[in-house]
Amino acid sequence: MSSVPDGKKLVRSPSGLRMLPENGAFNSPFSLDEPQWVPDKECPRCMQCDTKFDFIRRKHHCRRCGRCFCDKCCSKKVALPRMCFVDPVRQCAECSLVSQKEMEFYDKQLKVLLAGGTFVVTLGSSEKSETMTCRLSNNHRYLFLDGESHFEVELSRISSMQILTDGTSPGENDIHTYTSLLDSHYISEGGTSRASGMLLHYKPMGSQDAQQLRMEAADDKKVASLWLAAMHKAAKLLYEARDQ
């Protein structure tokens, strides 16, 4: 449940110090597991430039992919918040670029999601709507919706998500869509229209029946649009994490 305290513990791994939830079941849905390192005996040469390792040319493991490289090909130390490392860690050139791009999400979009936005929310096929503030929980696991009532959506139980743009309705071609976020490998991204709403299908706790949730920007449309754009980035990270 979202009310469980989010205690943290410092853990030392071969890759470095990590700050992890005391209960592993409460990991952020954006987090990635540490990779298994390629055993030393299986990598006599750099896996990038093919330089042979010897007493002078030492091998190094990329903390993100776990492969073996020489110092030249694995020299960058880059922050890796998705693996909860306290300090920047050694990564190969390819992985360091990916991690640097992800830092924009942690530096910008994540703060927007935590701050929240105001939306007109409609549950299911109900004709009644309610103005609510929607924000991401501090542990990144839930969307909290607060108005006259309160309810939560667990990100891991979202089955599909559509970001709606100005002048569109569900089903039109230029909707930013993440279809079956948990089950499908299909993603399509639309143009640059301003995000104006979001349509979610999710399974409430204790139920296997999907519930629809529609959110449309309320009075402050600029803040709501920024929040929706950040949610689009978050959905992309959640999708990509399943293949890593």
C-alpha positions in Angstrom: 0.0 0.0 0.0 1.1 3.6 -0.6 1.0 4.3 3.1 3.9 2.0 3.9 6.9 4.1 5.0 9.6 4.5 2.3 12.7 3.6 4.4 16.0 3.7 2.7 19.2 1.7 3.2 22.8 2.2 1.9 24.1 -0.9 0.1 27.6 -1.4 -1.3 27.7 -3.5 -4.5 30.7 -4.2 -6.8 29.6 -1.2 -8.8 29.4 1.3 -6.0 27.2 2.6 -3.2 23.4 2.5 -3.8 20.5 4.0 -1.8 17.7 1.5 -2.0 14.3 1.1 -0.4 14.5 -1.2 2.7 11.7 -3.2 1.1 12.6 -4.2 -2.4 8.9 -4.4 -3.3 8.8 -0.6 -3.1 11.4 0.1 -5.7 10.6 3.0 -8.1 9.0 1.7 -11.3 11.6 3.8 -13.2 14.5 1.8 -11.5 16.7 -0.7 -13.3 18.4 -3.7 -11.7 22.2 -3.9 -11.7 23.4 -6.0 -14.6 25.4 -9.2 -14.2 29.1 -8.4 -15.0 30.6 -10.4 -17.9 33.0 -12.7 -16.2 36.7 -11.7 -16.5 37.7 -15.0 -18.1 35.1 -14.4 -20.9 36.5 -11.1 -22.0 40.2 -11.2 -22.9 39.7 -8.1 -25.2 37.8 -4.8 -25.0 34.2 -5.4 -26.2 34.4 -2.0 -28.0 37.8 -1.6 -29.7 39.1 -5.2 -29.4 42.3 -4.1 -27.5 43.8 -7.1 -25.7 43.9 -6.8 -22.0 47.3 -7.3 -20.2 49.1 -6.1 -17.1 49.1 -2.5 -18.3 45.7 -2.4 -20.1 43.2 -3.2 -17.4 39.6 -4.2 -18.0 36.7 -2.2 -16.6 33.0 -3.1 -16.4 30.3 -0.7 -17.4 28.0 -0.3 -14.4 24.9 0.0 -16.7 25.4 -2.9 -19.2 28.0 -5.0 -17.4 30.2 -5.5 -20.4 34.1 -5.3 -20.4 36.0 -2.4 -21.8 39.4 -0.8 -21.7 39.9 2.4 -19.8 39.6 4.5 -23.0 36.3 3.0 -24.0 34.8 3.1 -20.5 36.3 6.2 -18.9 33.2 8.4 -18.3 31.6 8.5 -14.8 28.0 9.5 -15.2 25.1 9.7 -12.7 22.8 6.7 -12.9 19.7 7.4 -10.7 17.7 4.6 -12.3 20.0 2.2 -10.4 20.0 4.4 -7.3 23.8 5.0 -7.3 24.8 7.7 -4.8 27.7 8.9 -7.0 28.4 9.0 -10.7 29.7 5.5 -11.9 31.9 4.3 -14.7 30.0 3.6 -18.0 30.8 2.8 -21.6 30.3 5.5 -24.2 27.0 4.1 -25.4 25.5 3.8 -21.9 26.8 7.1 -20.7 24.9 8.9 -23.5 21.6 7.1 -22.5 22.2 8.0 -18.9 22.9 11.6 -19.7 19.6 11.8 -21.6 17.7 10.3 -18.7 19.1 12.9 -16.4 16.8 15.5 -18.1 13.9 13.5 -16.8 15.2 13.3 -13.2 16.3 17.0 -13.2 13.2 18.4 -14.9 10.2 16.2 -15.7 10.2 14.3 -12.4 10.0 17.5 -10.4 7.0 18.6 -12.5 5.2 15.3 -11.9 5.9 15.5 -8.1 4.5 19.1 -8.0 1.3 18.1 -9.8 -1.3 19.7 -12.0 -5.0 20.4 -11.9 -7.4 18.4 -14.1 -11.1 17.7 -14.6 -11.3 14.0 -13.8 -14.0 11.6 -15.0 -14.0 7.9 -13.8 -15.3 5.2 -16.1 -18.5 6.1 -18.0 -19.7 8.4 -15.2 -21.3 11.7 -16.3 -20.0 13.3 -13.1 -16.6 15.0 -13.2 -14.5 16.4 -10.4 -11.7 19.0 -10.4 -8.7 17.3 -8.8 -4.9 17.8 -8.3 -2.9 14.9 -9.8 0.7 14.3 -8.7 3.2 11.5 -8.6 3.9 10.1 -5.2 7.3 10.6 -3.6 8.2 7.0 -4.2 7.1 7.3 -7.9 4.8 4.3 -7.6 1.4 6.0 -7.6 -0.6 8.8 -9.1 -2.4 10.7 -6.3 -5.6 12.4 -7.2 -7.1 14.9 -4.7 -10.2 16.9 -4.7 -13.4 16.5 -2.7 -12.5 12.8 -2.9 -9.1 11.0 -3.1 -8.0 8.0 -4.9 -4.7 6.5 -6.2 -3.6 4.8 -9.4 -0.6 2.5 -9.2 1.7 3.0 -12.2 2.5 -0.7 -12.5 -1.3 -1.4 -13.0 -1.7 0.9 -15.9 -2.5 -1.1 -19.0 -2.8 1.7 -21.5 -2.2 5.4 -21.6 -3.1 8.1 -24.2 -1.9 11.7 -24.0 -4.5 13.8 -25.8 -3.6 16.9 -27.7 -5.6 20.1 -28.4 -8.6 19.5 -30.6 -8.4 15.7 -30.5 -10.4 12.9 -29.0 -9.5 9.3 -28.4 -8.9 7.4 -31.6 -7.6 10.3 -33.7 -4.2 9.8 -35.5 -2.2 12.5 -33.7 -2.8 11.3 -30.2 0.4 10.4 -28.3 -0.3 6.8 -27.5 1.3 4.2 -25.3 -0.9 1.2 -26.0 -0.8 -1.6 -23.4 2.1 -0.1 -21.6 2.6 -3.3 -19.6 2.0 -5.8 -22.3 2.6 -4.4 -25.8 5.7 -3.5 -27.8 3.8 -0.9 -29.8 4.5 2.8 -29.3 3.6 5.6 -31.6 4.4 9.3 -30.9 2.5 12.1 -32.5 3.5 15.6 -33.4 4.2 18.7 -31.3 0.6 19.8 -30.4 0.1 20.9 -26.8 -1.0 18.1 -24.5 -4.5 18.8 -23.2 -5.5 15.6 -21.4 -4.9 12.0 -20.6 -6.9 8.8 -20.9 -5.8 5.9 -18.7 -6.9 2.3 -18.4 -5.8 0.6 -15.2 -6.7 -2.2 -12.9 -7.6 -1.1 -9.4 -6.1 -3.0 -6.5 -7.9 -6.2 -5.9 -9.5 -6.2 -9.3 -8.7 -7.7 -12.7 -11.3 -5.5 -14.5 -9.8 -2.4 -16.3 -11.1 1.0 -15.1 -11.0 4.0 -17.4 -9.8 7.4 -16.1 -10.1 10.6 -18.2 -8.2 13.8 -17.2 -8.6 17.1 -19.0 -6.7 20.3 -18.3 -8.5 22.6 -15.9 -7.9 26.4 -15.5 -4.1 26.5 -15.6 -3.7 24.8 -19.0 0.0 25.6 -19.2 0.9 23.8 -16.0 -1.3 20.9 -16.9 0.3 20.6 -20.4 3.8 20.6 -18.8 2.6 17.9 -16.4 1.2 15.8 -19.2 4.4 16.2 -21.3 6.4 15.0 -18.3 4.0 12.0 -17.9 4.6 11.1 -21.5 8.4 11.0 -20.8 7.7 8.9 -17.7 5.6 6.4 -19.7 8.5 6.1 -22.2 10.9 5.2 -19.4 8.5 2.6 -18.0 8.1 1.0 -21.4 11.9 1.0 -22.1 12.7 -0.4 -18.7 11.0 -3.7 -19.5 13.5 -4.4 -22.3 16.6 -3.6 -20.2 
